[in-house]
Amino acid sequence: MIEAALLVVFPCLVAFAGASDLFTMTIPNRVSLMMIAGFAMLAPAIGMAPLEIGFHLIAAGIALSFGLAFFAFGWMGGGDAKLMTVVALWLGLTPALGEFLLLTSVYGAVLTLAILGFRKDVLLPIAAYRVEWIARLHDNKTGIPYGITIAIAALQAYPGSIWFRAIM
């Protein structure tokens, strides 16, 4: 039963957050709260020691500090900062966190360049403006939905995490 939860909770919530950011430019607070609750229930269930849980909390604290700074400078939305924080909570101070951060940076740069190019060089047909999320992505006044890149990187890094070792 725990193995099924490990294969479902994190991946589904992260994927939902990324899709939500793409389609609505928001990541609901309940997603981050459910990820925190999932961590709180599953960490003891797989036998994670209190010290190890502490290292996961430290990783989340560091990610939150950077996320708040990025939000304050206008480089990232609040939902993106919260998503990055809860992903860091799940991955802890491990190589999987390093992989996640590297992939998020690379994918974020690629997404930014792609959307800026889309906004500058692509003339949308009138029908596309009726699709709200496409029109929003094309609008120069809106931000970049980094939740997509955070989600993709998190899903790629997850198999290298302690959670997958608990399944095997």
N, C-alpha and C positions, 0 to 999 in steps of 0.2 A: 504494500500500500504506500509506504514512504517512497519507494522507487518511482511509482506512478506520479506522486506529487512533485518529485524532483524533476521529472520529465515534462510536467505540465505547468506548474505555477509560474516559475521565472520566465520560461519561453513565451507563454501565452500573454502574460502581463506586459512583457517588453514589446512583443509584436503589436499588441493593442495600442500601446503608447505611441509607437512609431506611426502606425496607421492613423491614429487620432490626430497627431501633429500634422501629418500630410493633408488630411481632409478638412481639419477645423482650425489648425494653427494653435491648438490647445492640447495640453495633456492633463486630464482630470486629476485632481488631488487624490481621489480615491484609488487611483492606480498605484501611486507611490505608497499610500497607506497600506494597501493590500500587499505590496511587496515587502514592506517592513514587517507586517503581521506574518507573512509567509516565512520570512527569515527567522523571526522570533519562535515560530512553532517548529520549523524544520531543523534549525541548528542543534538544539538539544536532542532532537529525534535521531540525528545521525551520530550523536556522541561528540559533538564539538565541545572542546574544553572551554571553560570560562576565559582563559587567557587568549585562546584563539578567537573567541567571540569579541574580545577586547580589540584585537588587531583588526577585525572586520569593522568595528565601530570607529577606530582610528582612520581607516581608509575612507569611510563615509564622511568623517569630519573634515579630512583634507579635501575631498571632492566637493563638499559643501562650501568650504572656504573659497575655492577657486570658482565654483559656480556662482556664488554671491558676487564675487569680484567681476566676473564676466557679465553678470546681469546688471550690475551697477554701471559698467561702462557701455551697456547697450549692445554687447556682442552676442548675447544669448538670452533667451526667454526664461522666465521663472520655472516653467514646466520642464524645460530642458535641463536646467540646473538641478531640479529635484530628481529627475530621472537619472542623471549622471550620478547623483549621490546614492540613490538606492541600488544602482548597479554596482557601484564601488562597495557598498555594504555587503552585497552578495559575493563579490569576488575577493574581497579582503586584500591584504598586503601580500599578493602572490604574483607570480609571472602572468597569470591570466589577467590581472588588472593592468599590467604593463602592456600586454597585447591589446586589451580593450582601448586603452588611452591612445596608443599608436594608431590603431585602426580608425578610431573616432576622429582623430586629427586628419588623417589622410582622406577619409570619406567626407568629412566636413569641408575640406578644401575643394574637393572635386564637386560636391553638391553646390557649394557657393559659386564656383566658376560656371557650372552648368546653368544654374538659375539666373545668374547675372547675364549670361549669354542669351538665354531664353527670353529674358525681359528686354534685352537690347535689340537682338537680331531677328526675332521671330514675330511675324505679324499673324495674330490669331484670326481665324475665321469668326464671324459674328456669332455663330452657334456655340463656339467654345466659351464665349463670355457668359453664356447662360449656365454653364457648369461652374458653380461657385468656387470650388477649390482650384480649378484651373485658372480662373480669372484672378483669384487671390495670388497664386504663384506668379502670375504674369505682372502683377501690380508692383511698381517700384516702391510704393509706400509701405509695403509689408515686409516682414523679416524673412529669414530663412528657416524652414522647419528642421532644425538640427536633430529633433527627436528621431527622425528617420535614420540618420547616421549613427546616433547613439544606440538605437535598437539593433541595427544590422551588426555593428561591432560587438555589442553585448552577446548576441546570439552566436557569433563566431568564436568569442572568447570562452563562452560557457562550457564547452566540452573539456577545456583545460582546467576547469575549476575543481575545487574539493568536492563539489556536489556530484560530479560525474564519477569521481573515485569512490564515492559512497554507494553508487549504483552497481559498480562492477564487483 
